[in-house]
């Protein structure tokens, strides 16, 4: 899957032409401060990371609004036995924070994970001090799973829970976009 579209946005599979923009976003204090790996990422580190990705085992997509990349959403660390994966998202272009783009990207990646890939469970790692992300994930239907360390906790959403909330989330996304 190279592209997902809907709710006024497009998710484009991360490629060589977009990895530098992702690196620049990841190094922004507002993004890096909420990541477990939060030190400055060099260009060579980014290239090495991208080359190491197994394209069959992880899906990284840039989030685009009117063909302009503004953030990243991903699925990785798949567990075939549990039919699960990790999911994450960040908006790198601050002018799109709070615009509904996160909801649109979340809907697309959750639909892809549960409806196309047939996953049963998704995990998200959230920094405990990031109240906005905790509230947002809870709104989407994620539930607290466990404390991972002194700064991060795991949350999860099941296919069943997502399907129960999907109609409401789609209605809200369509309302925001219209």
C-alpha positions in Angstrom: 0.0 0.0 0.0 1.7 3.2 -1.2 -1.1 5.7 -0.5 -4.3 6.0 1.6 -6.8 8.8 1.0 -9.8 10.1 2.7 -11.2 12.7 5.0 -9.5 15.5 3.1 -6.0 14.2 3.4 -3.6 11.7 1.8 -1.1 9.4 3.5 1.9 8.7 1.3 4.3 5.9 2.0 7.5 7.4 3.3 10.3 7.3 0.7 13.7 8.7 0.0 12.3 12.1 -1.1 10.5 12.7 2.2 12.8 11.3 4.9 14.7 14.6 5.3 11.5 16.5 6.0 10.5 13.9 8.6 14.0 14.3 10.2 13.5 18.1 10.4 10.1 17.6 12.1 11.4 15.0 14.5 14.1 17.4 15.6 11.6 20.2 16.4 11.4 20.6 20.2 7.6 20.3 20.2 7.9 16.9 18.6 11.2 15.5 20.0 10.3 16.4 23.6 7.4 13.9 23.4 9.5 11.1 22.0 11.4 8.4 23.9 14.3 8.9 21.5 14.6 12.7 21.8 18.1 13.6 21.0 19.0 15.4 17.7 18.9 13.1 14.7 21.6 13.7 12.0 21.1 13.3 8.3 23.3 10.1 8.3 21.3 8.6 11.2 18.1 9.3 9.3 19.4 7.6 6.2 20.6 4.6 8.2 17.2 4.3 10.0 15.3 4.5 6.7 17.6 1.9 5.0 17.0 -0.4 8.0 13.2 -0.4 7.7 11.6 -3.6 6.5 9.0 -2.3 4.1 6.9 -5.4 4.6 7.0 -5.1 8.4 6.3 -1.5 8.9 4.3 1.3 7.3 5.4 4.9 7.6 3.3 7.5 5.8 3.7 11.2 5.5 0.4 13.0 6.1 -0.4 15.4 3.3 -2.9 18.2 3.0 -3.4 19.4 -0.6 -0.2 17.5 -1.5 1.8 19.3 1.2 3.5 17.0 3.7 2.7 18.1 7.3 3.3 15.1 9.6 3.9 11.4 9.9 1.8 8.4 11.0 3.0 4.8 11.2 2.4 1.1 12.0 5.4 -1.0 13.1 6.5 -3.8 15.4 4.0 -6.3 14.1 3.2 -9.4 16.1 1.6 -12.0 13.8 0.5 -14.3 16.7 -1.3 -11.5 18.5 -2.3 -9.8 15.2 -1.1 -6.5 16.7 1.2 -3.6 15.9 2.4 -0.3 17.3 0.9 2.9 16.0 2.1 6.5 16.2 1.5 9.9 14.8 2.9 13.4 15.0 2.2 16.7 13.2 5.4 18.5 12.2 3.9 21.6 10.6 2.5 23.6 13.6 -0.1 25.4 11.5 -2.0 22.1 11.2 -2.0 21.3 14.9 -5.6 21.4 16.1 -7.2 21.5 12.6 -8.6 18.0 12.5 -5.8 16.6 10.4 -4.7 14.3 13.2 -8.2 12.8 13.4 -8.3 12.3 9.7 -4.8 10.6 9.7 -5.8 8.5 12.7 -9.0 7.3 11.0 -7.1 6.3 7.9 -4.4 4.4 9.7 -6.8 2.7 12.0 -9.1 1.7 9.1 -6.0 0.4 7.3 -4.8 -1.6 10.3 -8.1 -3.1 11.3 -9.9 -3.4 8.0 -7.2 -4.0 5.4 -4.4 -5.7 7.4 -6.8 -7.6 9.7 -5.1 -6.6 12.9 -6.9 -7.1 16.2 -5.0 -4.8 18.5 -2.9 -1.6 18.3 -0.5 -0.3 20.9 0.5 3.4 21.4 3.4 4.7 23.5 2.6 8.1 25.1 4.7 10.3 27.3 3.0 10.6 30.6 3.4 14.4 30.7 1.8 14.8 27.3 -1.8 15.4 28.5 -3.0 16.4 25.1 -1.9 13.1 23.5 -3.3 11.1 26.4 -6.7 12.9 26.0 -6.6 12.5 22.2 -5.8 8.8 22.3 -8.6 8.2 24.9 -11.0 10.1 22.7 -10.1 7.8 19.8 -10.9 4.8 22.0 -7.4 3.8 23.3 -7.3 2.5 26.9 -4.4 2.6 29.4 -2.5 -0.7 29.3 0.6 -0.3 31.5 3.3 2.0 32.7 6.4 1.3 30.6 9.0 3.3 32.5 9.3 6.5 34.5 8.1 8.7 31.6 6.0 6.6 29.2 2.9 4.5 29.3 1.3 2.1 26.8 -2.3 2.4 25.6 -4.2 0.0 23.3 -7.2 -0.1 21.1 -8.9 -3.3 19.9 -10.6 -3.7 16.5 -13.9 -4.1 18.3 -13.5 -0.9 20.3 -12.5 1.0 17.1 -15.5 -0.3 15.1 -17.8 0.8 18.0 -16.4 4.3 17.8 -15.8 4.6 14.1 -19.2 6.0 13.0 -18.9 8.8 15.5 -15.3 9.6 14.6 -16.1 9.6 10.8 -19.1 11.9 11.4 -16.9 14.2 13.4 -14.1 14.1 10.8 -16.5 14.8 7.9 -18.0 17.7 9.9 -14.6 19.3 10.6 -13.5 18.9 7.0 -16.7 20.3 5.4 
